[in-house]
Amino acid sequence: MKLTNEELEVLSILEENHRVSVETMAAMVNTTVENTMEIIKKLESDKIIVSYPALIDWSKVEGKENIVAMIEVKVTPKRGVGFDEVAERIYRFPEVTSLYLMSGAYDLSLTIEGKSMTEIATFVSEKLSTIENVISTTTHFMLKKYKHDGVVFGGSKDTDRRMVVSP
Amino acid sequence: MRNAPQHYFSETVKELKPSGIRKFFDLAASIEDVISLGVGEPDFVTPWSIREAAILSLEEGFTSYTANPGLLELRQEITKYLKNRFDVQYSPIDQVIVTVGASLALDIAFRAILNPGDEVLIVEPAFVSYSPLVAMAGGNPVPIATTADNGFKLTPEHIENAVTPKTKAILICSPNNPTGTCLNKKEMAEIAHAIEKHDLILVSDEVYAELTYDEDYTSFAAIDGMYERTILINGFSKGFAMTGWRLGFLAAPKAFVEQMVKIFQYTTMCAPHMLQHGAIEALRNTSDEVENMRKSYRRRRNYVVQALNSIGLDCHTPGGAFYVFPSIKKTGLTSEQFAEELLLKEKVAVVPGTAFGESGEGYVRCSYATSMEQLQEAIKRMTRFMESLEIRDIQKEKLYSNQ
């Protein structure tokens, strides 16, 4: 879908910080508040804006630390629907936070989050492996999150090293 | 310790005034938690691939001198860039010098063309170092004051009114620091006629060329009749977020470069070798990042102009750079008073317009090269400051009655 310059500007601003007020956003795009609201509504209804998630580093919150695993899955594609049907069966599980069809040594890559190793092991052995057409799974546990969705986790604090006043 | 006697020093240097920015910097630096709209440099860190190229250069041991005018490979990239981006053709062999920042390029340009007493027209408000550079080269800086009525734009009439038999050159910075004013092609062509008519050399500071927001940028060297009399100055500081690298360049007709390279070889030898490798990477592979930075500045410009106007600080919309130059005349304060009171009361640093010449009185420079969060907070504080001011009508009348 081809977007206007104003629509692209709104997307860039939201991608950077979706908490910017509509008034500020309108000023940044150099348009009216009404027009900005219409643009956002349109982008949402066209499913270009999919959601407004907050990216939270749960590992820092006591009692909320999740275990994350990335699982490579080999499947047998089904005539007529290819990989879509089995993918749909997998992504319906609430534990699955992302799912991609991949080229290469395996077919599907999924990320799941659970409270414990046992929870993840149970998911893999009882829910995932038992799906018809799933041939094999390889589970990798995530040890530390450095960067996610373009955001650096727990990196050094950004400090402005510039002089307060300069040429 | 006893001070050194005054006769130890050059008369030219003794007469130089300290930069108005530096003076204000000392005050701002003494206060904690200041939101700074006073910085004249990008808030982005140099794109990683450029930094990486410089690191690799060091790892591989490129620690020697380069040719005086810079690595040929870099000069080739510069000429390609000037051709592709601005449609001006230079030879990498004898028409380009890679300098230590655009400031040094300006320095050697003036030293190469000025004889004692030659006048150089400087479009004001102007970057703080222009007049001192002319003076240090033995010339006389002659300010041309532009005004907010026509967006601080230079016109041929300005030149006609200022030119004398001693006028040798004119220095134009577009987009301008501190006003952000950007001349369009038509305006440049009209100015070019006046420059040609009086046989002036044009020193064109195009260091903000990458940061224009509303129209495509035209280099003065691309305007009819200007190429042979233009010394084009540019650099990596602003567009590529490389201020601390101190890398600039100049391009000019061969005869100019022949003279300028002599000064450069006796004073500087060459720009740092490893940094030149970073600059090659900048020109080859970072156009997307430069574009993203440009878009970000544009959004912030739109916001700041609207916000300042809405709190009573009249502000034209600048076409480039990352500064706005709002009028503070309504407050009845001088630029210095306004900047100082704003800093002391609300901890927001802006630069008094007088730092950029007398014609800057009644204005302050605000840089929007800082995060949206900081800008929003700065506007909140400035709103509070404006509301707290008692507009001093008598003082205002006294100050601005002649303008």
Interface residues (C-beta under 8 A of the other chain):
Chain A: E9 S12 I13 E16 N17 V20 T24 A27 M28 V29 N30 D160 R162 M163 V164 V165 S166 P167
Chain B: S19 I21 F24 F25 A28 A29 V34 S36 G38 V39 G40 E41 D43 F127 V128 S129 N177 K295 R299 R300 N302 Y303 Q306 A307 A349 V351 T370 M372 Q376
